[in-house]
Amino acid sequence: MENIKLIIESAKDGMVWGRITYDDNLLAESAGNTEELQIKMKTLLADFHDLEPNAINFEISYDLSAFFENFGYLKISEIAKYAGLNASLLRHYVAGSKTASKAQVLKLQDAIHKVGNELAQVTFA
């Protein structure tokens, strides 16, 4: 199984864009959702690099807009609070009207990972 980094970005028209760099070759594609995008990207890798689609595993990275679109059930204001960020500022980052610094992105990423770890520990009686 080959692990390949897939970067997902959102577009204003509701589509998602993905890009991969493989053997110094940039491959880009758009789709209606993340699952469809992964299928299209595997097809590109098969066509251009003779990779077997079933042998590809994507390591997905999101831009902030694509993340909050894909995980729409997460409230931006609550995630901002959890990360120690200003909710209004995070909304600007998600909208693309301001750019987050690397430190801000890492704070947000750490908060998302912490939420995920906490949720993984939940049990119901």
C-alpha positions as CSV (number, residue, x, y, z in Angstrom):
1,M,0.0,0.0,0.0
2,E,1.5,3.3,-1.0
3,N,0.7,6.4,1.1
4,I,0.3,9.6,-0.9
5,K,-0.5,13.1,0.5
6,L,-3.7,14.5,-1.0
7,I,-4.3,18.2,-0.3
8,I,-8.0,19.2,-0.4
9,E,-9.2,22.8,-0.9
10,S,-12.7,24.1,-1.4
11,A,-13.9,26.3,-4.2
12,K,-16.6,29.0,-4.1
13,D,-18.9,26.9,-6.3
14,G,-19.2,24.1,-3.8
15,M,-16.7,21.9,-5.5
16,V,-13.6,20.5,-3.8
17,W,-10.2,20.5,-5.4
18,G,-7.4,18.1,-4.8
19,R,-3.7,18.1,-5.6
20,I,-1.0,15.5,-5.4
21,T,2.7,15.8,-6.2
22,Y,4.0,12.4,-7.3
23,D,7.4,11.8,-8.9
24,D,7.7,15.6,-9.4
25,N,4.4,15.6,-11.3
26,L,1.6,17.8,-10.0
27,L,-1.8,16.2,-10.5
28,A,-5.0,18.3,-9.8
29,E,-8.7,17.5,-10.1
30,S,-12.0,18.7,-8.8
31,A,-15.1,16.9,-7.7
32,G,-18.4,17.3,-5.9
33,N,-17.2,15.7,-2.7
34,T,-14.1,14.2,-1.0
35,E,-15.0,10.6,-1.9
36,E,-15.5,11.4,-5.6
37,L,-12.3,13.4,-5.6
38,Q,-10.3,10.4,-4.2
39,I,-11.6,8.1,-6.9
40,K,-10.7,10.7,-9.6
41,M,-7.2,11.1,-8.1
42,K,-6.6,7.4,-8.1
43,T,-7.6,7.3,-11.7
44,L,-5.1,10.0,-12.5
45,L,-2.4,8.1,-10.7
46,A,-3.2,4.9,-12.6
47,D,-3.3,6.8,-15.9
48,F,-0.1,8.8,-15.5
49,H,2.0,6.6,-13.2
50,D,0.6,3.0,-13.6
51,L,-0.3,2.7,-10.0
52,E,-3.0,0.2,-9.0
53,P,-5.9,2.2,-7.4
54,N,-6.5,-0.4,-4.7
55,A,-2.9,0.0,-3.6
56,I,-3.1,3.7,-2.9
57,N,-3.9,5.2,0.5
58,F,-4.3,8.9,0.7
59,E,-3.0,11.0,3.7
60,I,-5.5,13.8,3.5
61,S,-4.7,17.4,4.4
62,Y,-7.3,20.1,4.3
63,D,-7.3,23.9,3.9
64,L,-9.4,25.5,6.6
65,S,-12.4,26.1,4.3
66,A,-12.5,22.5,3.0
67,F,-12.1,21.2,6.6
68,F,-15.1,23.1,7.9
69,E,-17.2,22.2,4.8
70,N,-16.3,18.5,5.1
71,F,-16.9,18.5,8.9
72,G,-19.9,20.9,8.9
73,Y,-21.2,19.5,12.1
74,L,-18.3,21.2,14.0
75,K,-19.1,24.8,15.1
76,I,-16.4,27.2,14.2
77,S,-17.0,29.3,17.3
78,E,-16.6,26.3,19.6
79,I,-13.5,25.0,17.9
80,A,-12.0,28.5,18.1
81,K,-12.7,28.7,21.8
82,Y,-11.2,25.2,22.3
83,A,-8.1,26.3,20.4
84,G,-7.8,29.6,22.2
85,L,-8.5,31.6,19.0
86,N,-10.9,34.5,18.3
87,A,-14.0,33.0,16.6
88,S,-14.4,36.0,14.3
89,L,-10.8,35.7,13.2
90,L,-11.2,32.0,12.6
91,R,-14.3,32.7,10.4
92,H,-12.1,35.1,8.3
93,Y,-9.5,32.3,7.9
94,V,-12.2,29.9,6.8
95,A,-13.6,32.4,4.4
96,G,-10.2,33.1,3.0
97,S,-10.3,36.8,3.7
98,K,-7.4,36.5,6.1
99,T,-4.5,34.0,6.2
100,A,-3.6,32.1,9.3
101,S,0.0,32.0,10.5
102,K,1.7,28.7,10.8
103,A,1.4,29.0,14.6
104,Q,-2.4,29.6,14.4
105,V,-2.9,26.7,12.0
106,L,-0.9,24.4,14.4
107,K,-3.1,25.6,17.4
108,L,-6.2,24.8,15.4
109,Q,-4.8,21.4,14.3
110,D,-3.9,20.5,17.9
111,A,-7.4,21.5,19.1
112,I,-9.0,19.3,16.4
113,H,-6.8,16.4,17.3
114,K,-7.6,16.8,21.0
115,V,-11.4,16.9,20.3
116,G,-11.0,13.7,18.2
117,N,-9.1,11.9,21.0
118,E,-11.7,13.0,23.6
119,L,-14.5,11.7,21.3
120,A,-12.7,8.4,20.8
121,Q,-12.8,7.9,24.6
122,V,-16.6,8.3,24.9
123,T,-18.6,5.3,25.9
124,F,-22.4,5.1,26.4
125,A,-24.1,3.2,29.2
